[in-house]
Amino acid sequence: MDSPRTTTSGISIQVSLSGYSFKVQEGGEVRSSDWQGTDRVFTTPEFQRRYDEVDISLLTPKCTLVPDSFFRPEAVRAMLSDVVALEENDAVGYVRIPELGAVLLFSNSIGESLSRVLSQTVLTASGAQAPVLPEMYYILKALPSCEDYNKVVASYRDGYLHLAVAQGKSLLLSNVYAASDFTTAEYFLFLALKRLQLNPEVSTVCFRTPLSPEAEMSLYRYFKAVVQL
């Protein structure tokens, strides 16, 4: 979930080509999973029940953020294809982020079907399906939950670093970087902060995806603190 819930229960599921992870919130308690393989999806007990709120995010690199003033619904494909490589049959969509005065354009066509299966399986208490939205949407929504003035929220999986950086209420960066391993992801993270003239030593980095102990310790060498949302 991208912010504290006032509801009784909720589940937030992250999906990539290689599998999924999830967080369940019930009665003020949060349980998190490590990254799971796709072969376990139909035996995961947490997916066999309903929740007051369901979030499903797909770690798609096919996304970009545009200001409201530049957005035209009929031009979503053209605007997105200016930034990312789209196949002819790729479906495209968009979601507004009013607090940023922006619209996130995206394609969920990355060659997986798990996100759609989960959307049809893990329903809300009313029986409604949750939309599958890009991981970047939830990263941007998570920025206000960072207590520091410098806000750094990221996710990493399957060769892509998803990153957003803000100062106060001002968004400075929203981007996805191709990074074959976590060391390369760290390089892009530090490069982005350097270009924005932000010092990691006085900043907290928040990750939405699970971090291995090795990755977490590596980040701790450079950042003031490491938080897993």
N, C-alpha and C positions, 0 to 999 in steps of 0.2 A: 504494500500500500504506500502511496506517495505522501500521506500525512496521517496524523493520529486519527483514529476512527471513533465516532461516538456511537456506532452501532455495536451490536452484541458480538458479531462474528464477521470475519472477512478473510479472504485468501488472495494473495498476489502471486501470480505464476509468471515466470520468465521462460521464454522458449527460444531455442536456437536450433541450428541444423543438427547439433550433436546431442540434444536432450533438453532438460528442463530443470529448474529449481523452483522452490516455492516458499512462501512465508504464510503462516496461519495465525490470525489474531482472534483470541477468544477471551472475553472477560478480563481484558487488560494484560493477558499473557501472550507472548509471541513465540512461535516455534518456527525454526528455519531448517531447510534441508540443504545438503550439499548438492552438487550438480548430479543429476540422475540420467541414466541412459534411457533411450526411447523404449526399450524393451520392458520397462517397469511401469509404464504409464497406466496400464489397465489393472495393475495390482496395487496401486498407491491408494491406501485407505482414505486419505484426505480428499481424493477426487470422487469418492462415492457418496458424498453428502452435499447439502446445499448450504449457502452462506448468505448473510445479509448483503454483503458486497463482494463482487468478484472482479479482479483486475487481471487481464492477460496481456502481457507485453511480448512483442517479437523483436529480437535483436536484428533488425533489418538495417543494412547500411544504406539502403535506398531511401534517403529522406533529406529534406532541407527545410529551413525556416525562412519565411519571407514576411516582411511587414504587411500589416493589414492594407495599407494604402496601395501596395503593389499587387495585391491578390485579385485574381479573376477566376471564378470557379470553372469557366469553360476552358481555361488555359493551364489547368493543373499538369497535364501530361507534358506540355511544351515547356513549362517552367521547371518541372522536375528533371526532364531529360537534358536541360542545359547544365545540370550539376552532376547527375549520376547516369550510368549506362542502363538504359531500359531496353528490354526485349519487346518485340512487337506485341506480344500477347500479355505483357505484364499489366495487371490491374493496378490502378492508382486511386488514391483517396486523399483526404485532408481532414485535419481537426484544428479547430480554432483554439488559441490560448489567449484569452482576453486580457489577462493580467500582464502579458508581455506585449500586447498590441500586435500580435503576430499570428500566422497560420503555419502549421506544420504540414508539408506535403510529403507523401510517402507512397511506397509500394511494398506490399507484403509478399510479393512474388519472389521468393528466394529459394524455392525448391523443396519446401517442407510442407507437411500436412498436419503436423501435430497441433499447431495452434488452433486450426479449425476444429479438430477433434475435441480439444479441450473446451473450446467455446460451446460446443454442442453437448458436452458431458457435464461440466462443472457449472451448474446453474445457480441463480440467485434463489432466495426463499420463495419468490413469486413465480419462479419457473422461467425467468427471462434469461436470454443468452447475453454474455458480456461481449462487447466488441473487442477485437484484437487490434491493439494500437502499438505503434513503434515504441521501442525502449526509450528513444529520445524524448517522447512525450512525458514519460514518467520521470526521467532525469530532470527535465525542466520543471515539472511540478514539485520535485523534491528540493529544489534550490532554497525556498524559504525555510525549510526545516533545518538548514545549516545555521548554527548559531554565530559563526564567525562573520566578520564583514566581508572577507574574501571567501566566496562560496565555490567549492570545486566538487562536482558530482560526476562520477564515471561508472562505466560498466565495461567489462572485457570478456569476450568469449569468441571462439572460432575465428581468430585472426582479425578481430576488429575492436578498436577502442572507441567507445561512445563517450563523448565528453562535453560538459557544459560548465562554463565559468561565469561568475557574476561578482560584482561588488555592490553590496547593499541590494537595491532593487534594480540595478542596471545590469542587463545581460551583456557580457563582453564576448562570449564565444559559444557556439553550438556547432559541433562538427563530429564526423566519424572518420577515423584513421585506419587504414589497412596496416595491421601489425601482426607479423607471423608468430611472435612469441611475446611473453609478458615483458621481457627486457626491452623490446622494441616499443611496446605500448608505453612503458615508463619514459622512454626517450621522447616520444611525441607529447606526453603529458608535461615533461619538464620544458620542452621547446615551446609549447603553448604558453606556459606560465612566464617564461623568459620574455617572449614577445609582448606579453601583456604587462611586463615589468612587475610581476608578483613574486614574492619570495616564498618558496615552499617551507622554509624553516619557521615561518610565522603563520602558516596556513594549515588547515585541516582538510584532508582529502576524504571524501565520502564515496564508498563503492556500493552499488546496488546488487551487483553479482557477487556470489561467494568468492572469497579469496583463499588461496592455499596459505598455510602458515609461512611458507617461504616467500610468497609474494607480499604478504602483510609485513613481514620483517624487513623486506627490501624497501618498502615504502616508508617504514618508520625511520630509516636512516636519513631520509631527506625532509619529511614532513613533521610538523609539530605534533600531529595526531592523525590516526587512521580510524575511520568509523565505517562500520558495515551497516547500511540502512536496511 
